[in-house]
């Protein structure tokens, strides 16, 4: 897993990763490894996690917008922690539409989909 995009949104920094979601265990591992370093850098805010619905990507959210130089250090820290995490893709869902059933008495197909 790796960070593929970085965005500033209002008072947060979003690090968008190349995976659909981050497990609870991976979140703890990221927090344990990155948050002490944030304190060393003078950042009192932590990390939260979300999914970008339009992009089908997980987001690691830093609850502030640090200076660019510090943001680069944080991005490198996160990338170092998540580099061995597996990339997960959203599950494909098969949707069945327009079902046709043959009537056993007349042997003619009946369309069960009332929407035309």
Contact map, one row per residue, 1 for C-alpha under 8 A:
11100000000000001110000000000000000000000000000000000000000000000000000000000010011111100000000000000000000000000000
11110000000000001100000000000000000000000000000000000000000000000000000000000010011000000000000000000000000000000000
11111100000000111100000000000000000000000000000000000000000000000000000000100010000000000000000000000000000000000000
01111100000000111100000000000000000000000000000000000000000000000000000000000000000000000000000000000000000000000000
00111110000000111000000000000000000000000000000000000000000000000000000000000000000000000000000000000000000000000000
00111111000011110000000000000000000000000000000000000000000000000000000000000000000000000000000000000000000000000000
00001111100011110000000000000000000000000000000000000000000000000000000000000000000000000000000000000000000000000000
00000111111111000000000000000000000000000000000000000000000000001000000000000000000000000000000000000000000000000000
00000011111111000000000000000000000000000000000000000000000000000000000000000000000000000000000000000000000000000000
00000001111100000000000000000000000000000000000000000000000000000000000000000000000000000000000000000000000000000000
00000001111110000000000000000000000000000000000000000000000000111000000000000000000000000000000000000000000000000000
00000001111111000000000000000000000000000000000000000000000011111000000000000000000000000000000000000000000000000000
00000111101111100000000000000000000000000000000000000000000011111000000000000000000000000000000000000000000000000000
00000111100111110000000000000000000000000000000000000000001111000000000000000000000000000000000000000000000000000000
00111110000011111000000000000000000000000000000000000000001111000000000000100000000000000000000000000000000000000000
00111110000001111100000000000000000000000000000000000000111100000000000000000000000000000000000000000000000000000000
11111000000000111111000000000000000000000000000000000000111100000000000000000000000000000000000000000000000000000000
11110000000000011111000000000000000000000000000000000000110000000000000000000000000000100000000000000000000000000000
10000000000000001111110000000000000000000000000000000001110000000000000000000000000001111000000000000000000000000000
00000000000000001111110000000000000000000000000000100001110000000000000000000000000000111100000000000000000000000000
00000000000000000011111000000000000000000000000000100000110000000000000000000000000000011000000000000000000000000000
00000000000000000011111101100000000000000000000010000000010000000000000000000000000000000000000000000000000000000000
00000000000000000000111111100000000000000000000000000000000000000000000000000000000000000000000000000000000000000000
00000000000000000000011111110000000000000000000000000000000000000000000000000000000000000000000000000000000000000000
00000000000000000000001111111000000000000000000000000000000000000000000000000000000000000000000000000000000000000000
00000000000000000000011111111100000000000000000000000000000000000000000000000000010010000000000000000000000000000000
00000000000000000000011111111110000000000000000010000000000000000000000000000000000000000000000000000000000000000000
00000000000000000000000111111111000000000000000000000000000000000000000000000000000000000000000000000000000000000000
00000000000000000000000011111111100000000000000000000000000000000000000000000000100000000000000000000000000000000000
00000000000000000000000001111111111000000000000000000000000000000000000000000100110000000000000000000000000000000000
00000000000000000000000000111111111000000000011000000000000000000000000000000000000000000000000000000000000000000000
00000000000000000000000000011111111100000000000000000000000000000000000000000000000000000000000000000000000000000000
00000000000000000000000000001111111110000000000000000000000000000000000000000000100000000000000000000000000000000000
00000000000000000000000000000111111111000000000000000000000000000000000001001100000000000000000000000000000000000000
00000000000000000000000000000111111111100000011000000000000000000000000000000000000000000000000000000000000000000000
00000000000000000000000000000001111111110000000000000000000000000000000000000000000000000000000000000000000000000000
00000000000000000000000000000000111111111000000000000000000000000000000000000000000000000000000000000000000000000000
00000000000000000000000000000000011111111111110000000000000000000000000001000000000000000000000000000000000000000000
00000000000000000000000000000000001111111111000000000000000000000000000000000000000000000000000000000000000000000000
00000000000000000000000000000000000111111110000000000000000000000000000000000000000000000000000000000000000000000000
00000000000000000000000000000000000011111110000000000000000000000000010000000000000000000000000000000000000000000000
00000000000000000000000000000000000001111111000000000000000000000000000000000000000000000000000000000000000000000000
00000000000000000000000000000000000001111111100000000000000000000000000000000000000000000000000000000000000000000000
00000000000000000000000000000000000001100111110000000000000000000000000000000000000000000000000000000000000000000000
00000000000000000000000000000000000001000011111000000000000001110000000000000000000000000000000000000000000000000000
00000000000000000000000000000010001001000001111100000000000001100000000000000000000000000000000000000000000000000000
00000000000000000000000000000010001000000000111110000000000111100000000000000000000000000000000000000000000000000000
00000000000000000000000000000000000000000000011111000000000111100000000000000000000000000000000000000000000000000000
00000000000000000000010000100000000000000000001111100000011110000000000000000000000000000000000000000000000000000000
00000000000000000000000000000000000000000000000111110000011110000000000000000000000000000000000000000000000000000000
00000000000000000001100000000000000000000000000011111001111000000000000000000000000000000000000000000000000000000000
00000000000000000000000000000000000000000000000001111111111000000000000000000000000000000000000000000000000000000000
00000000000000000000000000000000000000000000000000111111100000000000000000000000000000000000000000000000000000000000
00000000000000000000000000000000000000000000000000011111000000000000000000000000000000000000000000000000000000000000
00000000000000000000000000000000000000000000000000011111100000000000000000000000000000000000000000000000000000000000
00000000000000000011000000000000000000000000000000111111110000000000000000000000000000000100000000000000000000000000
00000000000000011111100000000000000000000000000000111011111000000000000000000000000000000000000000000000000000000000
00000000000000011111110000000000000000000000000011110001111100000000000000000000000000000000000000000000000000000000
00000000000001111000000000000000000000000000000011110000111110000000000000000000000000000000000000000000000000000000
00000000000001111000000000000000000000000000001111000000011111000000000000000000000000000000000000000000000000000000
00000000000111100000000000000000000000000000001111000000001111100000000000000000000000000000000000000000000000000000
00000000000111100000000000000000000000000000111100000000000111111000000000000000000000000000000000000000000000000000
00000000001110000000000000000000000000000000111100000000000011111000000000000000000000000000000000000000000000000000
00000000001110000000000000000000000000000000100000000000000001111100000000000000000000000000000000000000000000000000
00000001001110000000000000000000000000000000000000000000000001111110001000000000000000000000000000000000000000000000
00000000000000000000000000000000000000000000000000000000000000011111011000000000000000000000000000000000000000000000
00000000000000000000000000000000000000000000000000000000000000001111111000000000000000000000000000000000000000000000
00000000000000000000000000000000000000000000000000000000000000000111111100000000000000000000000000000000000000000000
00000000000000000000000000000000000000000000000000000000000000000011111110000000000000000000000000000000000000000000
00000000000000000000000000000000000000001000000000000000000000000111111111000000000000000000000000000000000000000000
00000000000000000000000000000000000000000000000000000000000000001111111111100000000000000000000000000000000000000000
00000000000000000000000000000000000000000000000000000000000000000001111111110000000000000000000000000000000000000000
00000000000000000000000000000000000000000000000000000000000000000000111111111000000000000000000000000000000000000000
00000000000000000000000000000000010001000000000000000000000000000000011111111100000000000000000000000000000000000000
00100000000000100000000000000000000000000000000000000000000000000000001111111110000000000000000000000000000000000000
00000000000000000000000000000000000000000000000000000000000000000000000111111111000000000000000000000000000000000000
00000000000000000000000000000000010000000000000000000000000000000000000011111111100000000000000000000000000000000000
00000000000000000000000000000100010000000000000000000000000000000000000001111111110000000000000000000000000000000000
11100000000000000000000000000000000000000000000000000000000000000000000000111111111000000000000000000000000000000000
00000000000000000000000000000000000000000000000000000000000000000000000000011111111000000000000000000000000000000000
00000000000000000000000000001100100000000000000000000000000000000000000000001111111100000000000000000000000000000000
11000000000000000000000001000100000000000000000000000000000000000000000000000111111110000000000000000000000000000000
11000000000000000000000000000000000000000000000000000000000000000000000000000011111110000000000000000000000000000000
10000000000000000000000000000000000000000000000000000000000000000000000000000000111111000000000000000000000000000000
10000000000000000000000001000000000000000000000000000000000000000000000000000000011111100000000000000000000000000000
10000000000000000010000000000000000000000000000000000000000000000000000000000000000111110000000000000000000000000000
10000000000000000111000000000000000000000000000000000000000000000000000000000000000011111000000000000000000000000000
00000000000000000011100000000000000000000000000000000000000000000000000000000000000001111100000000000000000000000000
00000000000000000011100000000000000000000000000000000000000000000000000000000000000000111110000000000000000000000000
00000000000000000001000000000000000000000000000000000001000000000000000000000000000000011111000000000000000000000000
00000000000000000000000000000000000000000000000000000000000000000000000000000000000000001111100000000000000000000000
00000000000000000000000000000000000000000000000000000000000000000000000000000000000000000111110000000000000000000000
00000000000000000000000000000000000000000000000000000000000000000000000000000000000000000011111000000000000000000000
00000000000000000000000000000000000000000000000000000000000000000000000000000000000000000001111100000000000000000000
00000000000000000000000000000000000000000000000000000000000000000000000000000000000000000000111110000000000000000000
00000000000000000000000000000000000000000000000000000000000000000000000000000000000000000000011111100000000000000000
00000000000000000000000000000000000000000000000000000000000000000000000000000000000000000000001111100000000000001000
00000000000000000000000000000000000000000000000000000000000000000000000000000000000000000000000111110000000000111000
00000000000000000000000000000000000000000000000000000000000000000000000000000000000000000000000111111000000000111000
00000000000000000000000000000000000000000000000000000000000000000000000000000000000000000000000001111100000011111000
00000000000000000000000000000000000000000000000000000000000000000000000000000000000000000000000000111110000011110000
00000000000000000000000000000000000000000000000000000000000000000000000000000000000000000000000000011111001111000000
00000000000000000000000000000000000000000000000000000000000000000000000000000000000000000000000000001111111111000000
00000000000000000000000000000000000000000000000000000000000000000000000000000000000000000000000000000111111100000000
00000000000000000000000000000000000000000000000000000000000000000000000000000000000000000000000000000011111000000000
00000000000000000000000000000000000000000000000000000000000000000000000000000000000000000000000000000011111100000000
00000000000000000000000000000000000000000000000000000000000000000000000000000000000000000000000000000111111110000000
00000000000000000000000000000000000000000000000000000000000000000000000000000000000000000000000000000111011111000000
00000000000000000000000000000000000000000000000000000000000000000000000000000000000000000000000000011110001111100000
00000000000000000000000000000000000000000000000000000000000000000000000000000000000000000000000000011110000111110000
00000000000000000000000000000000000000000000000000000000000000000000000000000000000000000000000001111000000011111100
00000000000000000000000000000000000000000000000000000000000000000000000000000000000000000000000001111000000001111100
00000000000000000000000000000000000000000000000000000000000000000000000000000000000000000000000011110000000000111111
00000000000000000000000000000000000000000000000000000000000000000000000000000000000000000000000000000000000000111111
00000000000000000000000000000000000000000000000000000000000000000000000000000000000000000000000000000000000000001111
00000000000000000000000000000000000000000000000000000000000000000000000000000000000000000000000000000000000000001111
